Amino acid sequence: MDPAPFIASIEAEGAATLRAGEAGLDAPVPTCDGWTVHDVLGHLGRVHRSVSEILERRSLEIPPVEIPRAPAGEEVLGFFADGLARVVAALRDTDPEQPLYSWSGDGTGRFYFRRMAHELAIHRYDAEIAHGTPGPFDPDMALDGIDEFYDVLVPFSARRWDRPLPAGSLHLHRTDGPGEWLVRAVDGAVVTTREHAKGDVAVRGSASDLFRFVWNRGRADGLEVLGDGAVADGWAALAP
């Protein structure tokens, strides 16, 4: 893994998130029920501190530290900015092959480069949509984010759910470059393959629009759904 694109993405998405916070912290976030922009920045500030503790300590278990709660009011802007700077510095000092604790099954630094980039991207979207029209996602990072979503996040979450997975299969087709996925539920597990194959529903769009879709942030105007739309909605609803 080359960490440079992930760090560049974290810095760019972080700057955009901070600008959204400066535009107004009390704006409700329609994609995160009950949250305001303040909640988004506070959540990210705590996540960044939690991950920094693992990276800085080269920890193979959850560090026994209490992560501070986000402050009220405009102080959350500094709380977010400080947490962002800390996690970027920690990542710059981390070898992607470094053994580290994670819940993902990938016990190396690779997990955190990807997770921080994609966590920040989707919440940047949340903070921006609270103020109007959010910007698109970087196509290359969105492509990797879709892979991470189905290879790591959904399988992990599915093992903890007490509810059935969608019965139908989902085919995702990227239209602005290479990228196709077939997602199925097999014996209670999520199975994803990168292939051109027919599913019960096909969702076609740019990498940015597909990343938005799999994270259940609505369907962009350019997204095309062919087949059983209820199956598409069922897979989108799995976003943690």
C-alpha positions in Angstrom: 0.0 0.0 0.0 1.2 3.5 -0.8 0.0 5.6 2.1 0.4 9.0 0.4 -3.0 9.1 -1.4 -4.8 8.2 1.8 -3.1 10.9 3.8 -3.8 13.4 1.0 -7.4 12.4 1.0 -7.7 12.7 4.8 -6.2 16.2 4.7 -8.4 17.4 1.9 -11.6 15.9 3.4 -10.7 17.2 6.8 -10.3 20.8 5.5 -13.7 20.6 3.8 -15.3 19.2 6.9 -13.9 22.0 9.0 -15.2 24.6 6.5 -18.7 23.0 6.8 -18.4 23.3 10.6 -17.4 27.0 10.3 -20.5 27.5 8.1 -22.7 26.6 11.0 -22.6 24.0 13.8 -26.3 23.9 14.6 -27.5 22.9 11.1 -29.3 19.5 11.2 -27.7 16.7 9.2 -30.4 15.0 7.1 -28.3 11.9 6.5 -27.6 11.3 10.3 -30.9 11.2 12.1 -30.9 13.5 15.1 -27.4 14.9 14.5 -26.2 18.4 13.8 -22.9 19.5 12.2 -21.5 19.9 15.7 -22.2 16.2 16.4 -20.4 15.2 13.2 -17.3 17.1 14.1 -17.4 15.9 17.7 -17.7 12.3 16.5 -14.7 12.6 14.2 -12.6 14.4 16.8 -13.2 11.4 19.2 -12.5 8.8 16.5 -9.3 10.5 15.5 -8.1 10.6 19.1 -9.0 6.9 19.6 -7.1 5.8 16.5 -4.1 8.0 17.3 -3.8 6.2 20.7 -3.5 2.9 18.9 -1.1 4.2 16.2 1.2 6.1 18.6 1.5 3.2 21.1 1.9 0.6 18.3 -0.8 -1.2 20.4 -2.0 -4.7 19.8 -5.0 -4.2 22.1 -7.4 -1.4 22.8 -5.5 1.2 24.8 -6.8 1.7 28.4 -7.4 5.4 28.0 -10.5 7.5 28.2 -11.2 9.6 25.0 -12.5 13.0 25.9 -16.0 14.1 25.0 -16.4 16.8 22.4 -16.8 20.3 23.9 -19.9 22.4 23.5 -20.3 25.2 21.0 -17.6 26.5 18.7 -14.8 24.9 20.8 -15.6 21.7 18.8 -13.9 23.3 15.8 -10.6 23.3 17.6 -11.3 19.8 19.0 -11.9 18.5 15.5 -8.8 20.3 14.0 -6.5 19.1 16.7 -7.7 15.5 16.4 -7.3 15.6 12.6 -3.7 16.9 12.9 -2.9 14.3 15.5 -4.2 11.3 13.4 -2.4 12.6 10.3 0.9 12.9 12.1 0.4 9.4 13.6 -0.4 7.9 10.2 2.7 9.6 8.7 4.8 7.8 11.3 3.1 4.4 10.8 4.3 1.7 8.4 1.2 0.2 6.7 2.6 -3.3 7.5 3.0 -2.4 11.2 1.1 -5.0 13.4 -1.7 -3.2 15.2 -4.9 -3.9 17.0 -8.1 -3.6 14.8 -11.5 -5.1 14.8 -11.4 -5.8 11.1 -9.3 -9.0 10.9 -6.5 -7.0 9.2 -4.2 -6.4 12.1 -1.9 -4.0 10.4 -1.6 -0.3 9.8 -3.3 -0.7 6.3 -6.6 -0.8 8.0 -6.3 2.6 9.5 -5.1 4.4 6.4 -8.2 3.2 4.6 -10.7 3.5 7.5 -9.7 7.1 8.4 -9.9 8.2 4.7 -13.3 6.8 4.1 -14.8 7.6 7.5 -13.8 11.2 7.0 -15.1 11.3 3.4 -18.6 10.1 4.3 -18.9 12.4 7.3 -17.6 15.4 5.2 -20.5 14.7 3.0 -22.9 14.7 6.0 -21.5 18.0 7.2 -21.8 19.6 3.8 -25.3 18.4 3.0 -26.5 20.1 6.1 -25.7 23.4 4.4 -26.8 22.5 0.9 -25.2 20.6 -2.0 -22.2 18.5 -0.9 -19.2 18.0 -3.2 -18.4 14.7 -4.9 -16.0 12.0 -3.7 -12.6 11.5 -5.3 -13.1 8.7 -7.8 -10.0 6.7 -6.9 -10.8 6.9 -3.1 -14.4 6.1 -3.8 -13.4 3.0 -5.6 -11.3 1.8 -2.7 -14.1 2.8 -0.3 -16.6 0.5 -2.0 -14.1 -2.3 -1.8 -13.5 -1.6 1.9 -17.3 -1.4 2.5 -18.0 -4.9 1.2 -14.7 -6.6 2.1 -14.5 -5.2 5.7 -17.4 -3.3 7.1 -20.5 -5.2 6.0 -19.1 -8.7 6.7 -18.0 -7.5 10.2 -21.4 -5.9 10.9 -23.3 -8.9 9.5 -21.8 -11.2 12.1 -23.3 -9.1 14.8 -26.7 -8.5 13.4 -29.8 -10.4 14.4 -31.6 -9.8 11.1 -31.5 -11.4 7.7 -29.4 -10.2 4.8 -31.2 -9.2 1.6 -32.3 -12.3 -0.4 -31.4 -10.8 -3.8 -28.0 -10.1 -5.3 -26.7 -6.6 -6.1 -24.5 -5.8 -9.1 -22.7 -2.5 -9.0 -21.3 -1.1 -12.2 -19.0 1.9 -12.3 -19.5 4.1 -15.4 -16.5 6.5 -15.1 -13.8 3.9 -15.1 -13.2 0.2 -14.3 -15.1 -1.3 -11.3 -17.8 -3.9 -11.0 -19.0 -5.8 -8.0 -21.5 -8.7 -7.4 -22.7 -8.8 -3.8 -24.7 -11.8 -2.4 -25.8 -13.3 0.8 -24.6 -16.9 1.1 -25.5 -18.9 4.2 -25.8 -15.8 6.3 -22.5 -14.3 5.1 -21.8 -11.5 2.6 -19.9 -12.6 -0.4 -18.5 -10.0 -2.8 -16.7 -10.6 -6.1 -15.2 -8.1 -8.5 -16.8 -9.3 -11.8 -19.2 -8.5 -14.5 -22.3 -10.6 -13.6 -26.0 -10.3 -13.6 -27.7 -9.6 -10.3 -31.3 -9.2 -9.2 -30.7 -5.5 -9.3 -28.0 -3.5 -11.1 -26.9 0.0 -9.9 -24.9 2.0 -12.4 -23.1 5.3 -11.8 -19.9 7.0 -11.2 -17.5 5.8 -8.4 -18.6 8.9 -6.4 -22.3 8.1 -6.8 -21.8 4.4 -6.0 -19.9 5.2 -2.9 -22.7 7.5 -1.8 -25.2 4.8 -2.5 -23.6 1.9 -0.6 -23.3 4.2 2.4 -27.0 4.8 2.2 -26.7 8.6 1.6 -29.4 8.6 -1.1 -29.3 8.1 -4.8 -27.6 10.8 -6.9 -29.5 12.0 -10.0 -27.0 10.2 -12.3 -27.5 6.9 -10.6 -29.3 4.2 -12.6 -31.2 1.3 -11.0 -32.1 -1.6 -13.2 -34.2 -4.5 -11.7 -35.6 -4.9 -8.2 -35.3 -1.6 -6.5 -36.3 -3.1 -3.1 -33.2 -5.3 -3.3 -31.0 -2.2 -3.9 -32.7 -0.4 -0.9 -32.1 -3.5 1.3 -28.3 -3.6 0.5 -28.0 0.2 1.0 -29.8 -0.1 4.4 -26.9 -2.2 5.6 -24.6 0.8 6.0 -23.5 1.0 9.6 
